[in-house]
Amino acid sequence: MQLMSSSFGHRQRIPEEFAFGAPDSVQHLRLSANRNPHLRWTGVPSTARSLVLVCVDSDVPTRADDVNKEGRVVPASLPRTNFVHWVVVDIAPAVSEIKAGACSDGITPRGKQSPAGPAGSRQGLNDYTSWFAGDAEMGGQYFGYDGPCPPWNDEILHHYHFVLYATDLERCPVDGAFTGAQVQAAIEGHVLAEARLTGTYGLNPAVR
């Protein structure tokens, strides 16, 4: 399979309109348009029964001590972990494209509850759910796509991996407010093919 986008190229910078946060010369960051990027794919196996789409930032700091703190940096040497930005299951194999802005167009405080998506598909929680936990204004369940917003003082550029899986599952065996980790566990042993598109993004003007 091949996964492509008219919004950005493989290993190229993701435009600000598809991010949750954008650079700001005064406040370091400001909220952005938060639109989902365009995605298109080809080469789905004829035996596929459903598709799964995930977007993961693989460069998230494992400690938040220095994140977005004046006079400090998130060091490049710090171990990194994953942050899920989007997880969609039960995409029909006949679907081959998601248009830009079709599933997310703006920031919804406390999270989108019923985000739009391909007919019959279901969208799970992204990791802004845990990031904003306890925040009086933003805390809630964040379903669907919410874009990049890496620390503005991070010494490294972040990489966002959009991965499409073709599976032999008619329905992904997850329910309710499911997570990316639950989906990855559920499709293990059921993946027929996969395709990856990686974009980069950063808010630190010194890192491009």
C-alpha positions in Angstrom: 0.0 0.0 0.0 1.0 3.6 -0.4 -0.2 6.6 1.8 0.0 10.1 0.4 -1.1 13.6 1.1 -1.6 16.8 -0.9 -1.1 18.7 2.4 2.5 17.8 3.0 5.2 15.4 1.6 6.9 12.5 3.3 9.4 13.7 5.8 8.4 17.3 5.1 7.0 19.9 7.5 3.3 19.8 8.3 1.7 23.2 7.6 0.5 25.2 10.6 -3.2 24.9 9.6 -3.0 21.2 10.4 -1.6 21.8 13.9 -3.1 22.4 17.3 -0.5 25.0 18.1 1.4 27.5 15.9 4.6 29.5 16.6 4.1 33.0 18.1 6.9 35.6 18.5 5.5 36.9 21.7 3.8 34.0 23.6 5.9 31.3 21.9 2.7 29.5 20.7 -0.9 30.3 19.8 -3.8 28.0 19.0 -4.0 27.1 15.3 -6.7 26.0 12.8 -6.3 22.3 13.8 -7.6 20.9 10.6 -6.9 17.3 9.7 -4.6 17.0 6.6 -5.6 15.4 3.4 -4.8 11.7 3.1 -5.1 9.4 0.1 -4.1 5.7 -0.3 -3.8 3.1 -2.9 -3.0 -0.6 -3.1 -5.3 -2.0 -0.4 -5.3 -5.8 -0.6 -8.4 -7.3 -2.1 -8.8 -9.5 1.0 -8.9 -6.5 3.4 -12.1 -6.3 5.4 -11.5 -3.0 7.2 -8.8 -0.3 7.5 -7.3 1.4 10.6 -5.7 4.8 10.7 -3.5 6.2 13.4 -1.3 9.3 13.8 1.5 9.2 16.4 4.1 11.6 17.5 7.1 9.5 18.4 9.2 12.3 20.0 7.2 13.3 23.1 9.3 14.0 26.2 9.1 11.3 28.9 9.3 14.0 31.6 7.4 17.3 31.6 9.7 19.1 34.0 11.1 21.5 31.4 8.2 21.5 28.9 7.3 25.1 27.9 9.2 26.7 30.8 10.9 30.0 30.3 14.7 29.8 30.5 14.8 26.1 30.2 14.9 23.6 27.3 13.7 20.1 26.7 17.1 18.4 26.0 17.6 16.3 22.9 19.1 13.6 25.1 15.8 13.0 27.0 14.2 9.6 26.3 11.1 10.0 24.1 7.7 8.2 23.9 4.6 8.2 21.8 1.6 10.5 21.8 -1.5 9.5 19.8 -3.1 12.3 17.8 -5.7 10.3 15.9 -7.1 6.8 15.8 -9.8 5.6 13.4 -11.1 2.1 13.0 -13.6 0.3 10.7 -12.8 2.3 7.6 -14.4 0.5 4.7 -11.8 -0.9 2.2 -13.6 1.0 -0.6 -12.7 4.3 1.0 -9.5 5.7 -0.5 -9.3 9.3 0.7 -10.0 11.7 3.6 -10.3 15.3 2.6 -8.5 18.1 4.5 -10.7 19.5 7.2 -13.3 16.8 6.8 -12.8 15.3 10.3 -11.4 18.3 12.2 -11.7 22.0 11.6 -10.8 24.0 14.7 -10.1 23.4 18.4 -13.0 22.2 20.6 -12.3 22.8 24.3 -12.9 19.6 26.3 -12.6 17.7 23.0 -14.8 16.7 20.1 -17.4 14.2 21.1 -18.7 13.0 17.7 -16.1 13.9 15.1 -17.0 13.4 11.5 -15.3 10.6 9.6 -15.7 8.1 6.8 -19.1 6.4 6.8 -19.2 3.5 9.2 -15.9 4.4 10.9 -15.3 5.0 14.6 -12.8 7.3 16.2 -11.1 6.8 19.5 -9.5 9.0 22.1 -6.3 10.9 21.4 -3.7 11.7 24.0 -4.8 15.2 24.6 -7.3 13.5 26.9 -4.6 12.7 29.4 -2.6 15.9 28.6 -5.5 18.2 29.6 -6.7 16.0 32.5 -7.5 18.2 35.5 -7.5 21.4 33.4 -10.6 23.3 34.4 -11.1 24.8 30.9 -9.7 22.2 28.6 -10.1 18.8 30.4 -12.3 16.2 28.8 -12.4 13.3 26.3 -10.7 14.2 23.1 -12.0 12.0 20.2 -10.8 12.2 16.6 -7.9 14.3 15.3 -6.1 17.0 17.2 -2.9 18.1 15.6 0.7 18.8 16.6 1.6 21.0 19.5 5.2 20.0 20.6 7.0 22.0 23.4 8.1 25.4 22.1 11.4 24.8 23.9 12.2 21.4 22.6 15.7 20.8 21.1 14.4 18.3 18.6 12.0 18.3 15.7 9.0 16.1 16.2 7.9 13.4 13.7 4.3 12.5 13.1 3.6 9.1 11.7 0.3 8.6 9.9 0.0 4.8 9.5 -2.8 3.0 7.6 -3.4 -0.7 8.3 -5.4 -3.1 6.1 -6.8 -5.8 8.4 -8.8 -9.0 8.0 -11.2 -7.8 10.7 -14.8 -6.9 9.7 -15.0 -4.8 12.9 -12.1 -3.8 15.2 -12.9 -5.4 18.6 -12.8 -2.2 20.6 -15.7 -0.2 22.0 -16.6 3.1 23.7 -13.8 5.5 24.5 -11.0 3.3 23.1 -7.4 4.3 22.8 -4.6 3.9 20.3 -2.9 1.3 22.5 -6.1 -0.7 22.7 -6.4 -0.6 18.9 -2.8 -1.7 18.3 -3.3 -4.7 20.6 -6.6 -5.6 18.9 -5.2 -5.6 15.4 -2.1 -7.6 16.3 -2.0 -10.7 14.1 -4.7 -9.3 11.8 -2.7 -6.8 9.6 -2.5 -7.7 6.0 -0.5 -4.6 4.9 0.4 -1.2 6.1 1.6 2.2 4.7 3.2 5.1 6.4 3.5 8.9 5.8 5.7 10.9 8.1 5.5 14.7 8.6 7.6 16.9 10.9 6.6 19.8 13.1 8.2 22.1 15.7 7.5 25.3 17.6 11.1 26.1 18.5 12.3 28.7 16.0 15.8 27.4 16.5 14.9 23.9 15.3 13.8 23.4 11.8 
